[in-house]
C-alpha cells in the first residue's frame, strides 16, 4: 500500500486543542492513454493497476472489444503514459470520438458516452438469482478488502464477483476508474462477466449503469445511492440494482425477482 498513499504532517483541531500529527492521504496520479499513437485522454487516478485501467477504459468506451485486438501494452510509469497498440487501425475521427456527456462525477472526468449508447445497449438476459445472505456476505468481504480506503477515506472500490466470492477487486480515487480497472483486469485474464455481479462503493449513476450493461452483467450492488436515471436505465435494461447495502439492510430498486429471501 506504500505506493498508493503519502504521509503528510497536518494540524488537527479538536475543540480547543491543536496538535501536529502525521496523516495518510491517497495519491493522485495523471495517466495519459495513447491508442495507436493518438493521445485520447488523461485520467486522474490512483497509481496502481494502470495497464488494467487503460484497457478497461478502452473496453468501456467501445474502442476495443476483446483482448485479441491488442498487440501490445506499454506502461511508461515515470512519464504517466500507457500506450496501447491494436492489431488493426481504429477509427478515432474526432467527430465520432468526442461526442460526449460531462460525467456527473464532477471535476474533469472524461466519459465518451452519447445518447445513442442507451439505445444501442441490449437488455441483459440472465436468470441468475442470489439470496440476501449471499449479498450481505459479499459486501462484507468487499469492505474488508478496501485497505486504501480504510487508511485514507479517499478512494472508491469496485469488484467483479460470482455469488460466493470476489473474483477481481480494485481501488481508485475515482469510482469510474475503479470499475474500469476491474473490467480491464478481467479482459486481460479472460474472466467472463456473464452471470456475474458488480459491487461498487460509489453512487450508481447512468454512466456506471451503462458500463455494467455493456458487459452483460445482471446485478449491480452498491453501498451508496443510485440516481433516478440510473434506476430508470436499470429497469429498461433488465438489471437488478441494489443500493444502500449497510449491515443487513439494502434497497432493491429494479428487477427484484433476482433476489431471494
N, C-alpha and C positions, 0 to 999 in steps of 0.2 A: 504493500500500500504506500510505501515511501515515495514512489514516483508519481502518485496521484494526489498528494497533499503537500502543503507547505506550512511550516510552523512560523508564526508571527508573534511579536510582542504587542499586546493590546492593553488598554486601560479599561478595567471593568469597574462599573459603578453599581453599587448595591445599597440603596438608601443613601445614607451619609458617608458610606465607606467607598474609598477608591483604591484599587490595587493594580499594580503592573503584573500581568500574567502572560503565560505563553498559550496561544490558541492555535488550533489547526483549521486551515481552510482548504477547500477543494481547489485544485489547479484548473486554470482555464487556458486552452491551447488553440491557436488558429491553425486549421488544417485546410490546405488548398487541394482540391481534387482536380486532376487533369486527366481527361479522357482522350486518348489518341492525339496527344499534343495540343489539345484545346482546353484551356482553363474554363472550368464550369462554375465553381463556387468555392467560397471559403466558409467553412463551418467552424464555429467556436464550440469547442468540445473538451472533454476530459482526455488527457494524453495516454490512453491505453486502448488496445484493440483497434488501432487506426486503420489497418487494412480491412477489417470486418466492417468498420463504419463506412469506408469508401465504397465497398462492394454493396453493402446494404442500401446506401443512398442511391446508387445507380440502379439497383434492383427495384427499389420502391418507386423510383421515378420512371420506370419502364425503359431505361436506356440499355439495360442488359436483361436477358430473360433466363439465363442459366449459366452455370459455371463453365460449360463447354464453349461459350462465346469468348471467354477470357484467354488471351495469350500469355499475359504477364502482369503481375502487380509489383510495383517497386515503391518502397517507402524510403523517403529521404527525411528522416526524423528531425535532423538538425535544421533543415530548411522548412519543415512543416508542410511537406508535399507528399501526396500519394499519386503516382502515375499508374493508370490502368490502360493497358493496350488490349484491344479486341482483335479477333482473327479477321473480322470483316469491318469495313468502314461503317460508321454510324452517321445518320442524318442529324446534324446538330445545327441546322439552319436557325438563326435567331428568331425568326417569326414563329416557328413551331415550338422552339425550346422554351422561350421566355414569356409565354402567356401564363401568368401565374397569379395566384391569390397571395396576399400577405398573410402569413401564418398567424393564428391567434395567440401563439406563444409569446408574441411581443419581440422587442429588440429588432435585430436584423436577420432573423432566421429566414432561410430561403427554402420554399417548397414550391414545386413546379406544377401543382395541380391546377386543372381548369374545370369548368363546369361539365365538360364532356366526360370527365373521369367518372362521375356518378352514373351517367347513362351507360357508359361502356362496361362498368363493373358488373359481372354476373352475380346473381344470387348464390349464396353459399348453400350447397346441398350436403347436408350431413345429418345423420340420425343419432349422433353421439349423445349420450346422456351422462350427467355427473351428479353425484349426491352433494348435499350441503356439507356433509362431513369432509368429503374429499376437497371441496373448495376451501374450507377453513384450514385444513391441513396444508394445502399448497401455499396459501398466503402466509401461514406461519413460517414455513420453510423459506419462502421468499424474503420475509422480513429479516430472518436470521442471516441471510446471505448478504445483506446490504451493509457491508463493512464501512465503505467510504461515507455513506450517509450517517451511520452511527457515529463516526468520528467527527464529521463536519456539519451535518444537517444541510449540505449544499448540493446534493445530487439526486437524480431520479434513477430508478431501477426498472428493468424490464426482463421478462423471461419467456421462453417457449417451454411448454410443459405438456406431458400427457396427463392422464387422470391421477397418476400416482407420484410423479417425480418431476422436478425441474430438469429439463434437458439442456438448456442454454440460459446463461444469466449474464447480464451486463449492467454496468452503471455509467452514468454520464451526467454532466451538468444540464443537458437538455433532454427532455422527455422523448422528442423525436429521434435524437441521436441514439438514445439507449435502445429503442426499438429497432432502428436500422442496424445497430451493432449485432443484435440478436439475429435478424434476418440475414445479414452478411455472413456471420459465422455458420448459420445453418446452411446457406448456399455452398460455402466452401467445404463444409463437412458432409454434404449430401444428406442432410437431415430433413425429411419431408415435413411440411406444415399441415398436410391433410389430417383432419380429425385431431388437431392439436388445440391448445389453449394459449392465449397470450395473457400474461399478468403484467400490470404496469402500476407504478406508484403515482402516475400523473393523471391529470384531467383527461377524459376521453372526449376530444373534440372531433369535428368532422374529418380533419386531416388524419388523425390517428385511426379513426374508424375505416377510412379508405385504405390506409396502409394494410390493415389487417384483412379487409375484404379481398384485396388483390392477391393475397396469399391463400385464399380459400379457407380461412380459419373461422370455425363456427362459434367460438366463445371468447370473449374478452372480459377480463376481470380487473378491477382497479380498487385501490384503497381510497381513491378520490371520487370526484363527481363527474358525470357526463354533462355535455351541453345539450340543448334541445335539438340542434341539428345532428349531433352525434346519435341521439336516441332515434330520431326520425330515419336516419340512414340505416341504423341497425335493424329497424323494423322492415324497411324496404328491401334490405339485402339478406334477411333471414339469419341475422347474427344475434346470439344471446349476449346481451350487455348487462354486466353486473357491476355495481358501484358501491362505494362506501362499505367495503368489507372490513369490519373492525371487530376483532374478537370473534364472537359467534353471531354477528349480525351482518346483514347485507341487504341491498336493494336490487331487485331484478327489474330491469326497465323494458326488456323486449325478449320475445321467444322463450318465455319461462318454462315451456314444456320440456326443455332440456335439463332442467334442474329438478332432481328428485329429492324428496324429503329424507 
